[in-house]
Amino acid sequence: MEIYIYVIIFIFGSIMGSFLNVLAVRLSNNESIIYPSSHCHNCQHKLKWYELIPILSYIIQKGKSNCCNTRIPISYLIVEIVTGALYCTAYHSFGFSYELVISLIFISSLITIIVSDIEYMIILDEVIAVACILIILFELVFFGLEFTVNKILSGILAFITMYGIKMIGDKMFKKESMGGGDIKLMFLFGIVIGFPLSICDIFLATFIAFPVAIYLLFSRKDSLIPFGPFLAMAAILIHISKVDISSIINFIVK
Ligand SMILES: [Zn+2]
């Protein structure tokens, strides 16, 4: 029985992934998210329902559009699979619970941000804003005022810490060391994973980014790597693995 639940959640996640991808692309290009309906970005052909099935459409069409044989970016397929997998992992961690609702909003907003930041070097303010408002509202309804105020304070502390790091970085490198989006992201992390953990997130993100930075340094000449996707990936990892700060302190002390 349990396996069917995972299959359904995976399908739901991959449909959401397909939507989040479109959302990231359209918002980054200042396009409407409602109109026009999904179309081929090469010849503008309106996509039929069977061309819109997540994962399967890509595989059946062998990564090319039916209308004009243009290559469909592999990132679409990756985002659909990853979103499906992350939704399943979130369900595994939180079960059917209030946390799961918040978790899915958190994961969805971060996937959108990862796509827009990798493809366009943009961290979408509107995505952060909508996610924060929804999460704070749900926290208030599900867990009460005290819990929510604590989370908001965590968000503010995480934001201030990152702002401080940016100020120091700007002074050290004598140029913009970090985008404003990375700082705003910290507020979103704070209200979900809490304050000290948001700081662990910066370390974990640096740790994940390091090999990628080295690789890019040697493979491309002029490469600017956005830090946002790493911050977001680390936050998703910390969030779904349900680590808490006391277990990290225990780990370090022992
Ligand atoms: Zn086309």
Residues whose N, C-alpha, C, O or C-beta is under 5 A from the ligand:
A	BS01	ZN	C40 N42 C43 Q44 H45 S65 C67 C68
